[in-house]
Amino acid sequence: MSCYTRHLGDWLPPDPTWLDRRALDEALREELGMADADCPEVWSAVKTNRDRLAIALKRGGLRRGTTPEPAEHRDEQDGAR
């Protein structure tokens, strides 16, 4: 888990779980191209690019991260619509 996600409460749901924090961390690292970077390096890049990342988050570009959603969960959601 990344040390900086605690500073991004405005980008997380109320009462975030570790899965929410992990998904945000993965998505930010992917967007920044820093998958293998250490936490302080990523946090510095997040602070530098916060406005751009916030726009991507609002349009849904950072919501799911790189962890794929299980196929059975997608099927359940599609069937509910």
N, C-alpha and C positions, 0 to 999 in steps of 0.2 A: 504494500500500500504506500502511497505517496504521502510525504509529510505535508505538502502544501494544500491538500484538498480541504482541510479544516478552515482555511481562509476564504473559501469559495462558497460559503453558505447560500449566497444569493443565486448560485447556479445549481443548487441541489434542492430536492423536495424537502418539505418539512419533515423532521425526524428521519434523516437519510440513513440507510443501511450501509453496510460495508460494500454491498453490491453496487449501490448507487455511486459511492465514492470511487470504486474500482472502474466502473463504466466511464465516469467523468475523466479519471486519470488516463485511461486507455484512449479515449476520444481526443483529449488534448494532446497527448503524445503523438498520436497519428496525425492530427492537424498540423502540429509543429514539426513533424518529421524527426522526432526525438525518442523513438521507441526504447533505445538502450541507454539513454542519458541518466545521470544521477539526479536525484530529487532537486538539489539546489539549482542545477542548471535548468531544469524544466520550469521551476518556480520563477526563475529570473526571466525566462522567455515568456511565461504566462503574463507576468507583470508588464513586460514590454509590449506585448501584443493583446492586452486585455480587451480593448475596444473591438478589434477585429474578431477575436474569439467569441465575444459576447454576441456579435451580429450573427456569426455562424451558429451559435447555440440557439438563438431566437428562431432562426429559419429551420432548425432541426438538424443541422449539419453535424452536431456533436452529441446528440442524444444517446446513441447506441454504442458508441465506441467500436472496438474491433472484435469484441466477443460476439459471435453469431447467435442469434436467437434460435432456440430449438425449433425444428420444423413442426413438431406437434403443437407447440404453443402458437405459432403463426396460423396453423390450420384452425385452431380453436377461435382465434380472434377473427379470422376471415369468415367463419361460419356464423359468428354472432352478429355480423353486419347485415 
